[in-house]
Amino acid sequence: MPDIVKKYLDKIKEFWNKYNKKQKTIFISSVLVAVIAIAILGFVLAQPQTVVVRYCSTASEATEVRQLLTSNDIPCTVGSNFEIIIDKKDEIEAQLVLGSNNIASTGYSYADVLTGSFSQTQDDKEKLYVETLEKKFAAQLAKIDGIKSAQVTIKFEDNSSIFEENKDAHITATLVTSKTLSESTTEAIGLMLANNVGSNNTNNVVVIDDKGQLLFSGIADASGNSSGLKTSTKFQREMMTNMEARVKKLALAMQNYSDAEVMANLVFDSDKVTEITQKYNIPDGSEEGLRSTSYEVNSTNGTGSGGTAGTESNDDDTGYDIENGTTTNGEYNLTQIDWLQNSTYTTKEKAAEAIVYSDSSLSIILTKYNVVSEDDLRTQGLLGDMTYDEYKLANSSPTPITVEEDLAQLIAFGTGIDVNNIAISANMKYVFLDTPKSSTPTSFIIQIVLAVLIVGLLLFVVFRSARPVTVEETEPELSVEDMLASTREKQAPLEEIDLQDKSEARKAIEKFVQENPEAVAMLLRNWLNDGWD
């Protein structure tokens, strides 16, 4: 192993040493430039986008807001003008935190609607401003976990301009939720909506879901009953949420379904019934019941006959009737007895709501997902003559399936609701997994392109500088004598002049001499002068 490493090191060293000092300097400089360029590009692309979440008027206020955000794990910085700067990805969470602590965010200003022409009236600008707020609030709410989409309606009071700093607005938000929102989340949403329009309280903010359930209400009742109504509504919502969660957990526990949607219609009774029952036991051997009270009245009356006045009346032998005397006897008896009876006393008083299970009902929709991949469909030949997109379109609708007979009975036993008040529907839905396609972020592509360009430029410089230089040998300068000698050597021997037969060249020369005698004389004079030199 060390020999192999040494071999490659020697090759690298040999490759490096074949360049001169200048080429090595260019190579190192190019590498450093490429590394620095890539580092700068990565640093620029990695810089987070920031937004201003609030402008503070004093340093103490800025400190308070910063501490509030940092305590909720939201990093922030304070600018030179006491503005609170955060990452754009934390904007919604920061607004919720500030709203729940009655601190208004920057909100939306009048400048958001000054994009129209000068022909816009004040009423047109106010309507455009309201529409802008509604769209932006809906977009913000849709970014909160558990909310699919939202619709916001804002109505300002007619007696004031919507561009005033302190303004009252009636705000209604309808949320399409993917899960149950907690009480703290809905309250934070209400506070955020009120603060973003500059309202001093949440009295006119109402938040409901797509099922019509009240999630948040800040409406104040002058009679003071709003607090009790809000508490009662909150309790009922929590009971229904708890019931729906229990039913969903029970239905999915059968492991035959992938998802369940449960809607509970619970009937609540606010009357608390108290019954007091009194029972009296008769002692053993008694032939009558127990007496509560009894009294008895006896009255006797009587009269007798009288004899003749005198001694005759004392004669024991008197045997005749005395016609002028009578005797009367009378008797009156009254007995009254109150017997103790078993009794039941019923009283009613207001108390917390109780579920009337006999009148409550449940609606359940069960979904079974059948996951099918594009590769499996093609491998198993299930597509047939259809394309993959046509197959997906043909099987996009849910298909009803049969529900287990004992499922409703299980839910009835688990909740206490009558089995006849439970409606269950089940369907099967295909989930298609497309063949994954490579998706590369644009920033990554830019980095790759720049890196390739830099490396290409680097290689071009290196190989350009490493190309061997062609050395052209310079012939030594020749003297005049050498040139004349070489010329004489290279000259071909002249043909002998035939005096009798004139050649074409001779004829041309004679003609030239005849036509230009002066030029010929000048030429001969120059030749003679050169010969003397």
Secondary structure, 3 states (H helix, E strand, C coil): CHHHHHHHHHHHHHHHHCCCHHHHHHHHHHHHHHHHHHHHHHHHHCCCCEEEEEECCCHHHHHHHHHHHHHCCCCEEECCCCEEEEEHHHHHHHHHHHHHCCCCCCCCCHHHHCCCCCCCCHHHHHHHHHHHHHHHHHHHHHCCCCEEEEEEEEEECCCCCCCCCCCCEEEEEEEEECCCCCHHHHHHHHHHHHHHCCCCCCCCEEEEECCCCEEEECCCCCCCCHHHHHHHHHHHHHHHHHHHHHHHHHHHCCCCCCEEEEEEECCEEEEEEEEEEECCCCCCCCCCCCEEEEEEEEEEEECCCCCCCCHHHHCCCCCCCCCCCCCCEEEEEEEEEEECCCEEEEEEEEEEEEECCCCCEEEEEEEEEEEEEHHHHHHHCCCCCCCHHHHHHHCCCCEECCCCCCHHHHHHHHHCCCHHHEEEEEEEEEEEECCCCCCCCHHHHHHHHHHHHHHHHHHHHHHHHHCCCCCCCCCCCCCHHHHHHHHHHHCCCCCCCCCCCCCHHHHHHHHHHHHCHHHHHHHHHHHHHHHHC
